Amino acid sequence: MHKLSIVMSIVDIAEKEAIKNNVSVFEKIELQIGTLSGIEFDALEFSWLPGTKNSVLEKAELVIDKVQAKGRCMDCDKTFSIDSFFCQCPECGSYLVEVTQGKELKVKQLLARVD
């Protein structure tokens, strides 16, 4: 159910944008989702069709841009790809790593159908 609630939140954002821009249907939605966002990509895609039924996103193509998580070592300032919140710097071995990207869940773009 968690993924369905995320889809419903995305639908709510799209519905508000549709009202603001006098749009009845979107043909494409592009999401930016980080690999450390806690979102299971397959589960989100599985929930997409039932979650968008009878909404402005019902016919929209779903495009997901996966954002690889990166961290910055707070000791040596090295930036590197990470796959968990608890990781070690490959340069100096420190565990003081700040996550700099990869937690995002954003609606990057909504494209309206031109009638």
C-alpha positions as CSV (number, residue, x, y, z in Angstrom):
1,M,0.0,0.0,0.0
2,H,2.9,2.4,0.6
3,K,3.7,2.6,-3.1
4,L,0.1,3.3,-3.9
5,S,0.1,6.2,-1.5
6,I,3.2,7.6,-3.2
7,V,1.4,7.3,-6.6
8,M,-1.7,9.0,-5.2
9,S,0.5,11.9,-3.9
10,I,2.0,12.2,-7.4
11,V,-1.5,12.2,-8.9
12,D,-2.5,15.0,-6.4
13,I,0.5,17.1,-7.6
14,A,-0.5,16.5,-11.2
15,E,-4.2,17.4,-10.6
16,K,-3.2,20.7,-9.0
17,E,-0.9,21.5,-11.9
18,A,-3.7,20.6,-14.3
19,I,-6.1,23.0,-12.6
20,K,-3.4,25.8,-12.5
21,N,-2.6,25.4,-16.2
22,N,-6.1,24.5,-17.5
23,V,-5.0,21.0,-18.7
24,S,-7.3,18.0,-18.9
25,V,-4.8,15.2,-19.6
26,F,-1.1,14.7,-19.3
27,E,0.7,12.6,-21.9
28,K,4.0,12.2,-20.0
29,I,5.3,12.5,-16.5
30,E,9.0,12.3,-15.7
31,L,10.1,11.5,-12.1
32,Q,13.5,11.8,-10.6
33,I,14.0,9.2,-7.9
34,G,17.1,8.6,-6.0
35,T,18.5,5.1,-5.3
36,L,18.4,5.8,-1.6
37,S,14.9,7.3,-1.6
38,G,13.4,4.1,-0.2
39,I,11.3,3.7,-3.3
40,E,11.2,0.2,-4.9
41,F,11.1,1.0,-8.6
42,D,9.3,-2.2,-9.6
43,A,6.6,-1.7,-6.9
44,L,6.1,1.9,-8.0
45,E,5.6,0.8,-11.6
46,F,3.2,-2.0,-10.5
47,S,1.1,0.5,-8.5
48,W,1.1,3.1,-11.3
49,L,-1.9,1.9,-13.4
50,P,-4.3,1.4,-10.5
51,G,-3.1,4.6,-8.8
52,T,-3.6,6.8,-11.9
53,K,-6.9,5.4,-13.0
54,N,-9.5,8.1,-13.8
55,S,-7.0,10.9,-13.2
56,V,-5.1,13.3,-15.4
57,L,-2.3,10.8,-15.5
58,E,-4.3,7.8,-16.6
59,K,-2.8,7.8,-20.1
60,A,0.5,9.4,-19.3
61,E,3.8,7.7,-20.1
62,L,5.7,7.2,-16.9
63,V,9.5,8.0,-17.2
64,I,11.7,7.4,-14.2
65,D,15.1,8.9,-14.0
66,K,17.1,7.0,-11.4
67,V,19.5,9.2,-9.6
68,Q,22.6,7.3,-8.4
69,A,23.3,8.1,-4.7
70,K,26.6,9.9,-4.0
71,G,28.4,10.7,-0.9
72,R,31.1,13.1,0.2
73,C,33.7,12.1,2.7
74,M,33.7,14.7,5.5
75,D,37.4,13.9,6.3
76,C,39.1,13.9,2.9
77,D,36.4,15.6,0.7
78,K,36.3,12.7,-1.8
79,T,33.0,12.3,-3.7
80,F,31.9,8.8,-4.7
81,S,28.9,6.6,-5.6
82,I,27.2,4.9,-2.6
83,D,24.6,2.2,-2.3
84,S,23.7,2.6,1.4
85,F,23.5,5.2,4.1
86,F,26.3,3.5,6.0
87,C,29.4,3.3,3.8
88,Q,33.1,3.8,4.0
89,C,35.2,6.3,1.9
90,P,37.2,4.4,-0.7
91,E,40.0,7.0,-0.4
92,C,40.7,7.3,3.3
93,G,38.4,4.7,5.0
94,S,36.4,7.1,7.0
95,Y,32.8,6.4,7.8
96,L,31.9,10.1,8.1
97,V,30.1,10.3,4.8
98,E,27.5,12.9,3.9
99,V,24.8,11.8,1.3
100,T,24.9,14.5,-1.3
101,Q,22.4,13.0,-3.8
102,G,20.2,10.0,-4.2
103,K,17.3,10.7,-1.7
104,E,15.1,12.7,-4.0
105,L,11.6,11.9,-5.2
106,K,10.6,14.8,-7.6
107,V,8.2,15.4,-10.4
108,K,10.7,16.7,-12.9
109,Q,8.3,17.3,-15.8
110,L,4.7,17.1,-16.8
111,L,3.8,17.2,-20.5
112,A,0.3,18.1,-21.4
113,R,-1.5,16.7,-24.5
114,V,-2.0,19.3,-27.1
115,D,-5.6,19.1,-28.5
